[in-house]
Amino acid sequence: MAMPSSPPNQPYTAASGLFGPPRADRAVVTANILKRPTGEYTNHDIRNVILPAYWECATHTGLDPVLVLAQSIHETGNFCSWWAARPRRNPAGIGVNGRTAERQPPGPYATGEGWEFNTETKQWQMGLRYATWQDDAIPIHIGRLLAYLLPAEAGTPAQRELIERALAQRPLPAALRGSVHVLRQLGRAHNPTGIGWASPGTYYGERIAAVANGLTAG
C-alpha cells in the first residue's frame, strides 16, 4: 500500500506523511537534540541507546525516523518530562490522559490502564511504563503509531508484528486503524473519526513538524 510521504528537501508541515526516508543524517539529528537539556538522560543515553533504537526501528518499518523522534520529543519535552524519566520511560504519552487519584485505583497494565505514583504531586497518575527504551518503549511507540497509519490486516510482517505487540498492551479503537495519512490527523480535531493521539490536537501536526524541522537544521 502506497502511503503519503514527505517530499525530500522541503520543510516538514502538518500535511507531511509519516512514511519515507529521513531528511538528515542521524548525527545531525543527534547533535540538535543534544543542544537542549535531555533531563536525566546523558549524552551516551541519547547517542548510543535512544537515537539508534528509534532510527533502526523506524526505518525498518518504513517510517521517517525524524518525524517519530519529533513526536516523542514534543510529547516528552526533549526527554525531560516526568513520564519520560526512568523507571517509566514513556516515549509519547501512551496511556496518559490526565486522570489522577489520591489512592491507587485498580487497573492492571494488561487492560491498558496503568497507574504511577508521582512523588512530586503526591498523586497517582494514569499512564504506562516500559522496562527499556530499545526493547520496549520504542517498538511499542512505533507499533502504536503504525496502527493509526495502517488499516487492519495491512502492512509488512515487520509492521504487523509491532502493531500486534503495541495493541496487546493498549488496544486502539477499530475506527482509528488507518485513519491517519498526514501529521495533522494525529490530532482529534483533524482526524476523520473524531478521535486522535492528541486531544484536541488542533495544532499537533504543526508542532511536530516544527520540532522535526529543528532536528534537521544545520
N, C-alpha and C positions, 0 to 999 in steps of 0.2 A: 504494500500500500504506500503510495506516494504521499508524504506528509509535508506541510509547509515548512520551509527552512528559511534562514536569514540570508539574503544576498551578501556575498563577500564584499569587503572593502566599503561597506556602508555602515553608518551608526545603527545600533540596535534601537528599536522603537517598540511601543506597545503592540504593534502589528507584526512583530518578528515571530517566526515559527521557532519551535524549540529543537527541531532536528537539524543536523548539519555539523560541519566541522567547526572547530574553534577559530576565532579571528585573530588570535595572538598565541605566541609560544607560551608554554607553561611557565617558563622562567619569568616572562614579563608579568603574567597574572600573579605569580607568587610575590614578586617584588612589590607590586601595587597593593596587595593585601597587607604586606608587612610594613607599609608606610604608616599604617594606623595601628593602635593598640589591638591586641588579639586576646585580651583577658588573661586567663591563666595559662593559655597555650603558648609555648615557646616557639622560637623560630624553627627549631628542629621538628616540633609537632606539626607545624604548618607545612614546612618544606618536604618532610620525609614521611609523614603519615597522612594527613588530611588531604593535601593537594594531590598527591599521586593516586590515592584511592578514588577521589572524585573523578580525576582525569581518566583513569583506566575504566572505571565502571560506566561513566557516561559515554565515552567514545565507543566502548564495546557494544553498547545498545543503541548507538546512532544519535544520541543526544549531544547538543553543543555543551561541552563542559563549562564554558564561560557562563552560560545562562543558568545552569544548575547551581553553580557556585554563587552566582549573583543572587539567586533566590535564598540560598542558605545565609549568605552574608546580610541580606536585607532582614531576614527573619531573626537573626541572632545578634545583630549589631556587630558584625565582623568577629563572631565567635565570643563576644564579651558577655552575652546575656546569662542570667541565672540558669535558664533552661539548657543552654549550650554547654555549661560548665560540667566537669566531672562531679558526681557519677552519672548525671543524666544524659549528656551528650545528645540532646535532642536537636537535630540539624535544621528543622524548618517548622517549628511549632506544631508538630504532629500530635494530635490529641489535646492540644492546649486550646481551651475555649473560654477562658476567663472564669470558670467555675471555681469557687473556693469553699472551704468548710472549716469550722472550728475544730471538729473532731474527724478522724479518718473515716470516710464512708466506705461501704462495701463496694467492690468492683475490681475483679481480677483483671490482669493485663490481657488474658485470653479473650475477654469480651470487648476489648478496645477501650476499657476505662481503667486508667492507672492514676494513682494519686501520689504526689510527692509533698513532703513537709518542707516548707520554706522557713528556715530558721531566722530569716530576716523579718518576714511578715508575721511569723508565728501562726501560719495558716496552712492547711492542706490545699494544694492546687492540682487541678486535673491536667494530666499530660503524660507522655510516655518517656521512658528512659531506655538507653541502649548500652550494652556491655562494652562495645568497642566502636570506634569510628569506622575502621576499614572493613570489618566483617559484619557489622550490624547496622549502625546508623545510616551510613552512606548507601549501601544496597537497598535498604528499606525506603529511604527518601526517594531514590531514583525509581524504585518499583512503584511507589505510590504515584509519582509524577507520570510515569508511563501509563498507569491505569486511567488517568484523566485524558491522556492523549490518544489511546488506542481503544477501539471497540472491543467488547468481549470476544474472545477466540481469535483476535487478530494479533499480529506481531511475530517476531522471530522466536525460536526456542529460548534464547537468552533473555529476551524481553518478557516472555510469558513466565519464565521461572522467577524473575524478580517481582513481577506483578503478583503472582500467586503467594510469594513469601510475604510481601507487604500487606496484602489484603487478608491474609490469615491472621495477622496481628491486629489489624484495624480495618474492618470492612468499609467499603465505599458504596454509596447508593448506586444501583444499577444504571440509573439515568445519567450519571456522571461519566460513565465509560465512553471514551471517545468524544467528549463534549468540548474539549479544548483544542483549538487549532493554532491560536496565537497567544502571546503573553497576556493580553488584557482579559482573556476569557478565564484565567485562573481566579479572577475576582468575581464574586457573586453578582455584582452589578452588571457584568457583561457576559456572564455565562448563560447560554440559552435555557438551561434547566432552572435558573433562579437559585442555584447553589454554587458554591465555589470553594477554592482553597482558602481564600481570604474573604472576610465579610466586614463591611460591604465590598471592599476591594475596588472602589471606584478608580483609584489611580495606581492599583497594584502593578499593572503591567508597565506603566511609565517608570515606577520606582525601581523595578527590577532592571529595566533597560538602562536606566541611568547608572546603576551600580555596574552593570556589565560594560558600559562604555568607559567607566573609570578603570575597570580591570584591564582593559586592552590599551589604555593610553600609554604613550611613551615610545 
